[in-house]
Structure formats: structure tokens, C-alpha cells
């Protein structure tokens, strides 16, 4: 069985704490009855997990940074869109000496 540690409330900002409270209320209403203490703990745990999941998704979407394009000589074959032989020969005159 999968064991998951409980997420500490200290890890959340004030805004996220309000979101957790709203999610707890929504999940409690979804149950349709007054939950026992054990069920309340499970609901709180689920709300924290959902808010943390949203935070991770939000942070990971920010982390995507455009990579700096490589020089054509260092680029992989799959990264090269076009190749101009005449420009390559102009940049490397030693390539003409061997032929």
C-alpha cells in the first residue's frame, strides 16, 4: 500500500491556506454527511495534496526557459533546419584544399 507523508501547513502561503480551507469545505459538502475525525483528517490531507499539486504545476510552467540556440557547427543533425554548402565552404577554406 502506498504510504504518503502529510504535508505541513507551514509550507503554504496565506493564500494557499485559504484555498485549502475552501477545498476542505467543498470536499466536506461533497460527502453529504458530517464526517468523523478520521474522515476530516483525510479530507484535510486531500485538500493539501490538491493545492500542492496546483503549486507544482504552476511553478513548473514558469521553469520552462527558452534554450539558447547552438552554433550551426555544434548543432545536432536533427536541430539543423537548412544547410547551405556554399556558406560552409566560404567559412572553412581548408575544405576546398583537399579536393
VOBA-1610 file (N, C-alpha, C; in pm, whole numbers, padded with zeros to 5 digits, always signed):
BEGIN
Unk+00084-00118+00000Unk+00000+00000+00000Unk+00088+00123+00000Unk+00045+00224-00067Unk+00123+00347-00079Unk+00109+00431+00049Unk+00224+00463+00108Unk+00219+00548+00227Unk+00263+00688+00187Unk+00183+00786+00224Unk+00218+00924+00189Unk+00228+01005+00317Unk+00334+01084+00324Unk+00352+01169+00441Unk+00258+01289+00430Unk+00214+01337+00545Unk+00126+01453+00547Unk+00208+01579+00520Unk+00155+01668+00440Unk+00223+01793+00406Unk+00197+01893+00519Unk+00304+01956+00567Unk+00292+02053+00676Unk+00222+02179+00628Unk+00137+02235+00711Unk+00063+02357+00677Unk+00158+02476+00667Unk+00276+02466+00730Unk+00375+02575+00726Unk+00432+02596+00587Unk+00422+02497+00502Unk+00477+02507+00366Unk+00391+02593+00274Unk+00272+02628+00318Unk+00179+02702+00233Unk+00178+02850+00267Unk+00150+02932+00165Unk+00134+03076+00186Unk-00006+03102+00241Unk-00031+03227+00279Unk-00164+03261+00333Unk-00274+03236+00231Unk-00248+03272+00107Unk-00346+03250+00000Unk-00376+03102-00020Unk-00269+03021-00012Unk-00288+02877-00029Unk-00362+02817+00091Unk-00340+02873+00210Unk-00413+02826+00328Unk-00563+02851+00313Unk-00598+02967+00254Unk-00739+02996+00229Unk-00796+02899+00126Unk-00716+02866+00023Unk-00759+02769-00077Unk-00783+02632-00012Unk-00695+02594+00080Unk-00711+02466+00149Unk-00841+02465+00227Unk-00869+02574+00298Unk-00993+02582+00376Unk-01115+02570+00285Unk-01109+02635+00168Unk-01221+02628+00073Unk-01236+02486+00018Unk-01124+02421-00011Unk-01130+02284-00063Unk-01182+02187+00043Unk-01142+02208+00169Unk-01192+02124+00278Unk-01344+02137+00288Unk-01391+02261+00279Unk-01535+02286+00288Unk-01608+02218+00171Unk-01552+02231+00051Unk-01614+02171-00067Unk-01615+02019-00058Unk-01504+01961-00013Unk-01498+01815+00000Unk-01591+01764+00109Unk-01605+01842+00216Unk-01697+01804+00324Unk-01841+01806+00275Unk-01877+01910+00198Unk-02012+01918+00142Unk-02037+01804+00043Unk-01932+01765-00028Unk-01944+01658-00127Unk-01977+01524-00059Unk-01925+01505+00064Unk-01951+01382+00139Unk-02100+01365+00168Unk-02168+01477+00197Unk-02312+01470+00221Unk-02350+01442+00365Unk-02252+01416+00451Unk-02283+01394+00593Unk-02170+01455+00676Unk-02193+01465+00805Unk-02090+01521+00893Unk-01980+01416+00908Unk-01858+01450+00866Unk-01751+01349+00871Unk-01697+01328+01012Unk-01647+01207+01034Unk-01584+01175+01162Unk-01445+01240+01166Unk-01379+01231+01279Unk-01246+01292+01291Unk-01149+01231+01190Unk-01157+01101+01174Unk-01069+01032+01079Unk-01096+01082+00937Unk-01224+01095+00902Unk-01258+01146+00769Unk-01214+01291+00751Unk-01224+01372+00857Unk-01179+01511+00849Unk-01029+01518+00819Unk-00950+01432+00883Unk-00807+01429+00858Unk-00778+01391+00712Unk-00851+01293+00662Unk-00833+01250+00523Unk-00872+01363+00426Unk-00979+01434+00457Unk-01024+01545+00372Unk-00919+01656+00372Unk-00865+01688+00491Unk-00762+01791+00501Unk-00637+01750+00423Unk-00599+01624+00435Unk-00483+01571+00365Unk-00502+01582+00213Unk-00621+01547+00167Unk-00653+01554+00024Unk-00651+01698-00026Unk-00704+01791+00053Unk-00706+01932+00014Unk-00563+01986+00003Unk-00478+01952+00099Unk-00338+01996+00096Unk-00268+01940-00027Unk-00296+01812-00056Unk-00233+01748-00173Unk-00274+01817-00303Unk-00402+01852-00314Unk-00452+01918-00434Unk-00390+02056-00452Unk-00380+02133-00343Unk-00322+02267-00350Unk-00174+02259-00384Unk-00103+02162-00325Unk+00040+02146-00354Unk+00060+02104-00499Unk-00029+02021-00550Unk-00021+01977-00689Unk-00037+02097-00783Unk-00132+02186-00751Unk-00152+02307-00831Unk-00028+02396-00828Unk+00033+02407-00709Unk+00152+02491-00695Unk+00268+02436-00779Unk+00286+02304-00774Unk+00394+02241-00850Unk+00373+02262-01000Unk+00249+02249-01045Unk+00219+02269-01187Unk+00248+02413-01227Unk+00208+02508-01142Unk+00229+02649-01170Unk+00379+02682-01175Unk+00455+02629-01080Unk+00598+02656-01075Unk+00672+02590-01190Unk+00630+02470-01228Unk+00699+02401-01336Unk+00672+02468-01470Unk+00557+02531-01485Unk+00530+02600-01611Unk+00615+02726-01623Unk+00652+02787-01510Unk+00741+02903-01513Unk+00883+02863-01547Unk+00921+02742-01508Unk+01060+02698-01520Unk+01104+02674-01664Unk+01010+02665-01756Unk+01046+02640-01895Unk+01108+02768-01952Unk+01236+02760-01982Unk+01310+02875-02033Unk+01358+02840-02174Unk+01349+02937-02263Unk+01394+02914-02399Unk+01544+02889-02399Unk+01586+02780-02465Unk+01728+02749-02470Unk+01796+02836-02574Unk+01919+02869-02546Unk+02000+02949-02637Unk+02032+02863-02760Unk+02012+02915-02879Unk+02040+02834-02998Unk+02190+02806-03010Unk+02220+02687-03054Unk+02360+02648-03071Unk+02417+02704-03200Unk+02548+02708-03206Unk+02613+02744-03332Unk+02585+02630-03429Unk+02573+02660-03556Unk+02541+02554-03651Unk+02641+02438-03648Unk+02768+02467-03624Unk+02868+02361-03623Unk+02848+02266-03505Unk+02796+02316-03395Unk+02779+02234-03276Unk+02641+02171-03267Unk+02550+02211-03355Unk+02413+02162-03350Unk+02405+02017-03396Unk+02309+01947-03342Unk+02285+01810-03384Unk+02216+01812-03520Unk+02224+01702-03588Unk+02166+01695-03722Unk+02016+01724-03720Unk+01947+01677-03616Unk+01802+01697-03607Unk+01766+01843-03578Unk+01860+01921-03524Unk+01832+02061-03492Unk+01855+02155-03610Unk+01925+02107-03713Unk+01957+02192-03827Unk+01840+02191-03923Unk+01786+02309-03951Unk+01670+02319-04041Unk+01717+02325-04187Unk+01810+02411-04213Unk+01863+02426-04350Unk+02014+02420-04344Unk+02074+02377-04453Unk+02219+02377-04458Unk+02262+02434-04592Unk+02351+02531-04587Unk+02398+02598-04708Unk+02544+02559-04730Unk+02567+02475-04832Unk+02703+02426-04858Unk+02797+02539-04897Unk+02752+02631-04978Unk+02842+02738-05024Unk+02886+02827-04907Unk+02795+02854-04813Unk+02833+02932-04695Unk+02930+02852-04608Unk+02911+02723-04601Unk+03000+02639-04522Unk+03141+02640-04582Unk+03151+02634-04714Unk+03282+02635-04779Unk+03350+02770-04766Unk+03271+02878-04770Unk+03330+03010-04751Unk+03388+03026-04611Unk+03320+02971-04511Unk+03365+02980-04372Unk+03484+02890-04345Unk+03501+02784-04422Unk+03609+02690-04399Unk+03684+02666-04531Unk+03783+02751-04563Unk+03853+02737-04690Unk+03937+02610-04698Unk+03973+02550-04584Unk+04052+02427-04588Unk+03975+02312-04647Unk+03843+02320-04648Unk+03761+02214-04703Unk+03782+02204-04855Unk+03818+02314-04922Unk+03838+02314-05066Unk+03975+02259-05105Unk+04074+02268-05014Unk+04211+02224-05046Unk+04222+02074-05069Unk+04145+01997-05001Unk+04155+01851-05013Unk+04101+01797-05144Unk+04018+01871-05214Unk+03955+01818-05336Unk+04029+01853-05461
//
